[in-house]
Amino acid sequence: MARVCQITGKKPMTGNSVSHSNIKTKRRFLPNLQKKRFFFAEEDRWITLKVSTDALRTINKNGLASVVKGLRADGEKI
């Protein structure tokens, strides 16, 4: 699986590393992804998601059930 958040869809970005002498070289900004297990009480089972830390805050705010419902509506297999 690629470095993509399953909830927010965050992917690596590209940019420049800029040295003291202002020489620019290409670099990648990787999202802060964590592999996390959640207990999905509605189905009485554990699910594992690859999520960014921003997505963890979304799950805390909206609840796991609504997030999973949205993922399934988008066609994600959970």
Contacts in CASP RR format, 6 or more apart in sequence:
PFRMAT RR
TARGET T0000
AUTHOR 0000-0000-0000
METHOD contacts of the structure
MODEL  1
MARVCQITGKKPMTGNSVSHSNIKTKRRFLPNLQKKRFFFAEEDRWITLK
VSTDALRTINKNGLASVVKGLRADGEKI
1 50 0 8 1.000
2 11 0 8 1.000
3 11 0 8 1.000
3 12 0 8 1.000
3 30 0 8 1.000
3 31 0 8 1.000
3 33 0 8 1.000
4 10 0 8 1.000
4 11 0 8 1.000
4 31 0 8 1.000
4 50 0 8 1.000
5 11 0 8 1.000
5 31 0 8 1.000
5 33 0 8 1.000
5 50 0 8 1.000
5 51 0 8 1.000
5 52 0 8 1.000
5 54 0 8 1.000
5 55 0 8 1.000
6 49 0 8 1.000
6 50 0 8 1.000
6 51 0 8 1.000
6 55 0 8 1.000
6 71 0 8 1.000
6 76 0 8 1.000
7 49 0 8 1.000
7 51 0 8 1.000
7 52 0 8 1.000
7 55 0 8 1.000
7 58 0 8 1.000
7 59 0 8 1.000
7 67 0 8 1.000
7 71 0 8 1.000
8 51 0 8 1.000
8 52 0 8 1.000
8 54 0 8 1.000
8 55 0 8 1.000
8 58 0 8 1.000
9 52 0 8 1.000
10 31 0 8 1.000
10 33 0 8 1.000
10 52 0 8 1.000
10 54 0 8 1.000
10 55 0 8 1.000
11 31 0 8 1.000
12 28 0 8 1.000
12 29 0 8 1.000
12 30 0 8 1.000
12 31 0 8 1.000
13 28 0 8 1.000
13 29 0 8 1.000
14 26 0 8 1.000
14 27 0 8 1.000
14 28 0 8 1.000
14 29 0 8 1.000
15 26 0 8 1.000
15 27 0 8 1.000
15 28 0 8 1.000
15 29 0 8 1.000
16 24 0 8 1.000
16 25 0 8 1.000
16 26 0 8 1.000
16 27 0 8 1.000
17 24 0 8 1.000
17 25 0 8 1.000
17 26 0 8 1.000
17 27 0 8 1.000
18 24 0 8 1.000
19 25 0 8 1.000
31 52 0 8 1.000
32 52 0 8 1.000
32 53 0 8 1.000
32 54 0 8 1.000
33 50 0 8 1.000
33 51 0 8 1.000
33 52 0 8 1.000
34 50 0 8 1.000
34 51 0 8 1.000
34 52 0 8 1.000
34 53 0 8 1.000
34 56 0 8 1.000
35 48 0 8 1.000
35 49 0 8 1.000
35 50 0 8 1.000
36 48 0 8 1.000
36 49 0 8 1.000
36 50 0 8 1.000
36 51 0 8 1.000
36 56 0 8 1.000
37 46 0 8 1.000
37 47 0 8 1.000
37 48 0 8 1.000
38 46 0 8 1.000
38 47 0 8 1.000
38 48 0 8 1.000
38 49 0 8 1.000
38 59 0 8 1.000
38 64 0 8 1.000
39 45 0 8 1.000
39 46 0 8 1.000
40 46 0 8 1.000
40 47 0 8 1.000
40 64 0 8 1.000
40 65 0 8 1.000
40 68 0 8 1.000
41 64 0 8 1.000
41 65 0 8 1.000
42 65 0 8 1.000
47 68 0 8 1.000
47 78 0 8 1.000
49 55 0 8 1.000
49 78 0 8 1.000
51 59 0 8 1.000
58 67 0 8 1.000
59 67 0 8 1.000
68 78 0 8 1.000
71 78 0 8 1.000
72 78 0 8 1.000
END
